[in-house]
Amino acid sequence: ATGALNGVGGRVLGSDCWGLRNYVYLFGGLVGFFALTARPLPRDRVWQAALLFVGSGITTAISDFAAAAGPNFYFLFAFFHTEYAMHQLTSADSVFRLAGVGNAGMAATALLFLCLGIRGLLEWRRPWRLVALLVCLGISLLGGFRSTVVLFLLTFTVLFFMEGLHRTILLPLLLSMAVMLGVLTVNYAESLPLSVQRCISFLPVRLNPEVEHNARHSLEWRLGMWRRVAEELPNHFWTGKGYSFDATQYLMANEAVRRGEAESYESFFISGDFHNGILTTLLPLGVFGLLTFIWFGCACLRVLFLNYRWGDPDFALINRFLFAAFLVRFGYFFTFYGSFSRDFGWFCGYVALSLAINHGVRTNVNTAGSEAVGNQAA
């Protein structure tokens, strides 16, 4: 509706308005949903599909590799997003960050959660599993995103409680280790790599002055952006302004920022990149778009929970992870950071994978019926 009212733009189509990319993201999320749910997955392909889906994020490291390897490898940017490489190039003179490598590390930790669960990762007879998790976490911190620590801790905690490990001796052991880690962090935080320090910059610890300045500037930048968006909200509260924006205005804002004549967030504001889940939904799509997305998310959570509760025991690890990951990401979207047009495909993908694996929405009736058929066949 917003596209019909305000236009969809399209630089590639020669339009004076840009913003078509965000509509492509949304359309791609819907297409991916229907593609994944078009046919139920055979049992022998379930784990293969889950591993490929969750582990696909590892490919983001290629973006950092191409940027570091030089012009001979720039052809890879025709297949992999340049956004991750931009973090590497723009941070070379300050807090150096490998965003693509960090995102790949997060995908690797997700794979470990998916395949082993918390119980399997903490099995004392196989200590290399925990070592592998810590290595992957360390790699993910090279991205310098504070969200890395938050998402890891939230996902770990949700899975820990879902597996019932809070009733075991592991709870006091992990709490003791957390206290020890906190003491070490307070005393040695300044000795960590700058990108790692930036990941924990939300904690009340002493850090490198450059990291503290970078983190403080980032917070002030976001607050200034959100105040700017708040001024615009009353004009588009009901119908939304859509994703199209004037290309000339955007380019002039970039030039004004370069000359120091405008706030550094002005071009982000024009393009709709507000660094906030609620605002990236409310301003472009209006209040009805936001309410629809909240309904969609709650419906997805119900589907994921039912499939976790009543799904095939052979796929319990997968269903548990899908529910936990969606719950954490959905809550994070509304409280810390989110971009609706980009995250929508992620949300669609996780619930679609669950539907494909479980052949729809599982209930106790489905489970009882399946057991009865199995007993009759036996």
C-alpha positions as CSV (number, residue, x, y, z in Angstrom):
1,A,0.0,0.0,0.0
2,T,2.8,2.4,0.8
3,G,4.5,1.6,-2.4
4,A,1.3,2.3,-4.4
5,L,0.8,5.6,-2.6
6,N,4.3,6.9,-2.6
7,G,6.0,4.9,-5.3
8,V,8.7,2.3,-5.0
9,G,11.6,4.2,-6.7
10,G,14.4,2.3,-8.2
11,R,17.9,3.6,-9.1
12,V,18.4,0.6,-11.4
13,L,15.3,1.6,-13.3
14,G,16.5,5.2,-13.9
15,S,14.1,6.7,-11.4
16,D,14.8,9.9,-9.5
17,C,13.6,8.2,-6.4
18,W,15.5,5.4,-4.8
19,G,14.4,2.7,-2.2
20,L,13.4,-0.2,-4.4
21,R,15.9,-2.4,-2.6
22,N,13.9,-2.5,0.6
23,Y,10.8,-3.6,-1.3
24,V,12.9,-6.3,-3.0
25,Y,14.1,-7.5,0.5
26,L,10.5,-7.8,1.6
27,F,9.3,-9.5,-1.5
28,G,12.3,-11.8,-1.3
29,G,11.3,-12.8,2.2
30,L,7.8,-13.7,1.1
31,V,9.1,-15.6,-1.9
32,G,11.5,-17.5,0.3
33,F,8.8,-18.4,2.8
34,F,6.5,-19.9,0.1
35,A,9.5,-21.6,-1.5
36,L,10.5,-23.3,1.7
37,T,6.9,-24.3,2.6
38,A,5.9,-25.4,-0.9
39,R,6.9,-29.0,-0.2
40,P,7.5,-30.9,3.1
41,L,11.1,-31.9,3.6
42,P,11.9,-35.7,3.5
43,R,13.2,-37.0,6.8
44,D,16.6,-37.8,5.3
45,R,17.0,-34.2,4.1
46,V,16.0,-32.4,7.3
47,W,19.4,-32.0,8.9
48,Q,21.0,-31.1,5.6
49,A,18.5,-28.3,5.0
50,A,18.8,-27.0,8.6
51,L,22.6,-27.0,8.5
52,L,22.7,-25.2,5.1
53,F,20.1,-22.6,6.2
54,V,21.7,-21.7,9.6
55,G,25.3,-22.0,8.3
56,S,24.8,-19.9,5.3
57,G,25.9,-16.8,7.3
58,I,29.5,-18.1,7.2
59,T,29.8,-16.9,3.7
60,T,29.8,-13.3,4.8
61,A,33.5,-13.7,5.7
62,I,34.2,-13.7,1.9
63,S,33.3,-10.0,1.8
64,D,36.1,-9.2,4.2
65,F,38.5,-11.6,2.4
66,A,37.8,-9.8,-0.9
67,A,38.4,-6.4,0.5
68,A,41.7,-7.5,2.2
69,A,43.0,-9.4,-0.8
70,G,42.8,-6.4,-3.1
71,P,41.4,-5.5,-6.6
72,N,42.1,-8.9,-8.1
73,F,39.3,-10.3,-5.9
74,Y,36.8,-7.5,-6.2
75,F,34.8,-9.6,-8.6
76,L,33.5,-11.4,-5.6
77,F,31.4,-8.4,-4.7
78,A,29.2,-9.3,-7.6
79,F,28.0,-12.2,-5.6
80,F,28.6,-11.1,-1.9
81,H,27.4,-8.0,-0.2
82,T,29.9,-5.1,0.1
83,E,28.4,-3.8,3.4
84,Y,30.6,-6.0,5.5
85,A,33.7,-4.9,3.7
86,M,32.8,-1.3,4.2
87,H,33.2,-1.7,8.0
88,Q,36.7,-3.0,7.4
89,L,37.7,-0.2,5.1
90,T,36.1,2.7,7.1
91,S,37.5,1.4,10.4
92,A,41.1,0.9,9.3
93,D,42.3,4.1,11.1
94,S,40.3,3.7,14.3
95,V,38.7,0.6,15.9
96,F,39.5,-2.0,13.2
97,R,36.5,-4.3,12.6
98,L,36.0,-7.4,10.5
99,A,32.2,-7.3,10.2
100,G,31.9,-10.2,7.8
101,V,34.2,-12.4,9.8
102,G,32.3,-11.5,12.9
103,N,29.0,-12.4,11.3
104,A,30.5,-15.7,10.1
105,G,31.6,-16.5,13.7
106,M,28.0,-15.8,14.9
107,A,26.7,-18.3,12.2
108,A,29.2,-20.9,13.5
109,T,28.1,-20.5,17.1
110,A,24.5,-20.9,15.8
111,L,25.5,-24.1,14.1
112,L,26.9,-25.5,17.4
113,F,23.7,-24.5,19.2
114,L,21.7,-26.2,16.5
115,C,23.7,-29.5,16.3
116,L,24.6,-30.0,20.0
117,G,22.5,-27.9,22.2
118,I,23.8,-26.6,25.5
119,R,23.8,-30.0,27.1
120,G,26.0,-31.4,24.3
121,L,28.3,-28.4,24.4
122,L,28.9,-28.6,28.1
123,E,29.5,-32.4,28.1
124,W,32.7,-32.8,30.2
125,R,33.8,-36.0,28.4
126,R,34.1,-33.9,25.1
127,P,35.7,-30.7,26.2
128,W,36.7,-29.8,22.7
129,R,33.1,-28.9,22.0
130,L,33.1,-26.1,24.5
131,V,36.5,-25.0,23.2
132,A,35.0,-24.8,19.7
133,L,32.2,-22.7,21.0
134,L,34.6,-20.3,22.6
135,V,36.7,-20.1,19.5
136,C,33.7,-19.3,17.4
137,L,32.6,-16.7,19.9
138,G,36.0,-15.1,19.8
139,I,35.9,-14.9,16.0
140,S,32.5,-13.3,16.2
141,L,33.8,-10.6,18.5
142,L,36.2,-9.4,15.7
143,G,33.1,-7.7,14.1
144,G,33.0,-5.2,17.0
145,F,29.2,-5.3,17.3
146,R,27.7,-5.1,20.8
147,S,24.8,-7.1,19.6
148,T,27.1,-10.1,19.3
149,V,27.5,-10.4,23.1
150,V,23.8,-9.7,23.7
151,L,22.5,-12.2,21.2
152,F,24.9,-14.9,22.3
153,L,24.1,-14.5,26.0
154,L,20.3,-14.4,25.4
155,T,20.3,-17.4,23.1
156,F,22.5,-19.4,25.4
157,T,20.3,-18.6,28.4
158,V,17.0,-19.4,26.6
159,L,18.4,-22.8,25.4
160,F,19.9,-23.5,28.9
161,F,16.5,-23.1,30.5
162,M,14.6,-24.9,27.7
163,E,16.8,-27.9,28.2
164,G,16.1,-27.9,31.9
165,L,19.8,-27.4,32.9
166,H,18.9,-24.8,35.5
167,R,17.8,-27.7,37.7
168,T,21.3,-29.3,37.6
169,I,24.6,-28.4,39.1
170,L,25.5,-26.6,35.9
171,L,23.7,-23.5,37.0
172,P,25.9,-22.7,40.1
173,L,29.0,-23.7,38.1
174,L,28.2,-21.3,35.3
175,L,27.3,-18.5,37.7
176,S,30.6,-19.0,39.4
177,M,32.4,-18.9,36.1
178,A,30.5,-15.8,35.1
179,V,31.6,-14.0,38.2
180,M,35.2,-15.0,37.6
181,L,35.0,-13.9,34.0
182,G,33.5,-10.6,35.1
183,V,36.4,-10.0,37.5
184,L,38.9,-10.7,34.7
185,T,37.1,-8.5,32.3
186,V,37.1,-5.6,34.8
187,N,40.8,-5.9,35.4
188,Y,42.1,-6.7,31.9
189,A,39.5,-5.2,29.5
190,E,42.0,-2.6,28.2
191,S,44.3,-5.3,27.1
192,L,41.8,-6.9,24.7
193,P,41.7,-6.2,21.0
194,L,39.9,-3.0,20.2
195,S,37.1,-4.7,18.3
196,V,36.5,-7.0,21.3
197,Q,36.5,-4.0,23.6
198,R,33.8,-2.3,21.5
199,C,31.7,-5.4,21.8
200,I,31.6,-5.0,25.6
201,S,31.5,-1.2,25.6
202,F,28.0,-1.3,27.1
203,L,29.5,-2.8,30.3
204,P,30.7,-0.5,33.2
205,V,34.4,-1.3,32.6
206,R,37.4,0.8,31.8
207,L,38.3,0.6,28.1
208,N,40.7,2.1,25.6
209,P,39.9,5.9,25.3
210,E,39.4,5.5,21.5
211,V,36.9,2.7,22.0
212,E,35.0,4.7,24.7
213,H,34.9,7.6,22.3
214,N,33.7,5.4,19.5
215,A,31.0,3.8,21.6
216,R,29.8,7.1,23.0
217,H,29.7,8.7,19.6
218,S,27.7,5.7,18.3
219,L,25.1,6.1,21.1
220,E,24.8,9.9,20.6
221,W,24.4,9.3,16.9
222,R,21.5,6.9,17.5
223,L,19.8,9.1,20.0
224,G,20.1,12.1,17.6
225,M,18.7,10.0,14.8
226,W,15.7,8.8,16.9
227,R,14.9,12.4,17.9
228,R,14.9,13.3,14.2
229,V,12.6,10.4,13.4
230,A,10.3,11.3,16.3
231,E,9.7,14.8,14.7
232,E,8.6,13.1,11.5
233,L,6.4,10.4,13.0
234,P,3.2,12.5,13.4
235,N,3.1,13.2,9.6
236,H,3.2,9.4,8.7
237,F,1.8,7.7,11.7
238,W,-1.3,6.3,10.0
239,T,-0.3,5.6,6.5
240,G,3.5,5.5,6.5
241,K,5.9,7.2,4.1
242,G,7.1,4.1,2.3
243,Y,10.7,3.3,1.4
244,S,11.2,5.5,-1.6
245,F,13.2,8.7,-1.1
246,D,14.5,11.5,-3.3
247,A,17.9,10.7,-4.7
248,T,18.9,14.4,-5.1
249,Q,18.1,15.1,-1.5
250,Y,20.1,12.0,-0.4
251,L,23.2,13.0,-2.4
252,M,22.9,16.6,-1.1
253,A,22.7,15.3,2.4
254,N,25.9,13.2,1.9
255,E,27.7,16.3,0.6
256,A,26.5,18.4,3.5
257,V,27.7,15.8,6.0
258,R,31.1,15.7,4.3
259,R,31.4,19.5,4.6
260,G,30.2,19.4,8.2
261,E,27.0,21.3,7.5
262,A,24.6,18.6,8.5
263,E,24.4,15.9,11.2
264,S,26.2,12.7,10.3
265,Y,22.9,10.7,10.5
266,E,21.0,12.9,8.0
267,S,21.7,10.6,5.0
268,F,20.7,7.5,7.0
269,F,17.5,9.3,8.0
270,I,16.6,10.0,4.4
271,S,17.2,6.4,3.3
272,G,15.2,5.0,6.2
273,D,18.1,3.3,8.1
274,F,17.0,4.3,11.6
275,H,18.9,1.5,13.5
276,N,15.8,0.7,15.5
277,G,13.3,-2.1,14.8
278,I,10.1,-0.2,15.8
279,L,11.0,2.9,13.9
280,T,12.0,1.1,10.7
281,T,8.6,-0.5,10.8
282,L,6.4,2.4,12.0
283,L,7.6,5.3,9.9
284,P,7.7,3.5,6.5
285,L,4.5,1.3,7.0
286,G,2.5,3.3,9.6
287,V,0.9,2.0,12.7
288,F,-1.1,-0.7,10.9
289,G,2.0,-2.1,9.4
290,L,3.6,-2.2,12.8
291,L,0.6,-3.9,14.4
292,T,0.5,-6.4,11.5
293,F,4.1,-7.3,12.0
294,I,3.6,-7.8,15.7
295,W,0.7,-10.1,14.9
296,F,2.9,-12.0,12.4
297,G,5.7,-12.4,14.9
298,C,3.4,-13.7,17.7
299,A,1.8,-16.1,15.2
300,C,5.2,-17.4,14.2
301,L,6.2,-17.8,17.8
302,R,3.1,-19.9,18.4
303,V,3.9,-22.1,15.3
304,L,7.5,-22.6,16.5
305,F,6.5,-23.4,20.0
306,L,4.0,-26.0,19.0
307,N,6.5,-27.6,16.6
308,Y,9.1,-27.6,19.4
309,R,6.6,-29.0,21.9
310,W,5.0,-31.7,19.7
311,G,7.5,-32.2,16.9
312,D,9.4,-35.3,16.0
313,P,11.8,-36.2,18.9
314,D,14.5,-36.9,16.2
315,F,14.4,-33.2,15.3
316,A,14.1,-31.9,18.9
317,L,17.5,-30.1,18.7
318,I,16.4,-28.3,15.5
319,N,12.9,-27.3,16.7
320,R,14.3,-26.1,20.1
321,F,16.9,-23.9,18.4
322,L,14.5,-22.4,15.9
323,F,12.1,-21.4,18.6
324,A,14.9,-20.0,20.9
325,A,16.6,-18.1,18.1
326,F,13.3,-16.6,16.8
327,L,12.3,-15.6,20.3
328,V,15.6,-13.9,21.1
329,R,15.8,-12.1,17.7
330,F,12.2,-11.0,17.9
331,G,12.7,-9.5,21.4
332,Y,16.0,-8.0,20.3
333,F,14.3,-6.4,17.3
334,F,11.9,-4.4,19.5
335,T,14.3,-3.6,22.3
336,F,17.8,-3.0,20.9
337,Y,18.3,-3.0,17.2
338,G,16.5,-4.0,14.0
339,S,15.8,-3.2,10.4
340,F,12.4,-4.4,9.3
341,S,13.2,-4.7,5.6
342,R,16.3,-6.7,6.2
343,D,15.1,-8.8,9.2
344,F,11.8,-9.7,7.7
345,G,13.4,-12.4,5.4
346,W,15.2,-13.8,8.5
347,F,11.9,-14.2,10.4
348,C,10.1,-15.7,7.4
349,G,13.0,-18.1,6.8
350,Y,13.0,-19.5,10.3
351,V,9.3,-20.2,10.6
352,A,9.2,-21.5,7.0
353,L,12.0,-24.0,7.8
354,S,10.1,-25.1,10.9
355,L,6.9,-25.7,8.8
356,A,8.9,-27.6,6.1
357,I,10.6,-29.8,8.7
358,N,7.5,-30.6,10.7
359,H,5.1,-30.8,7.7
360,G,3.0,-28.0,9.0
361,V,2.0,-27.1,12.6
362,R,2.3,-30.0,15.0
363,T,-0.1,-30.5,17.9
364,N,-0.7,-33.1,20.5
365,V,-3.5,-34.5,18.3
366,N,-1.0,-34.9,15.4
367,T,1.4,-36.6,17.7
368,A,-1.1,-38.9,19.2
369,G,-2.4,-39.8,15.7
370,S,1.1,-40.5,14.4
371,E,1.8,-42.8,17.4
372,A,-1.5,-44.6,16.8
373,V,-0.7,-45.2,13.2
374,G,2.8,-46.4,14.2
375,N,1.5,-48.8,16.7
376,Q,-1.1,-50.2,14.3
377,A,1.6,-50.7,11.7
378,A,3.8,-52.5,14.2
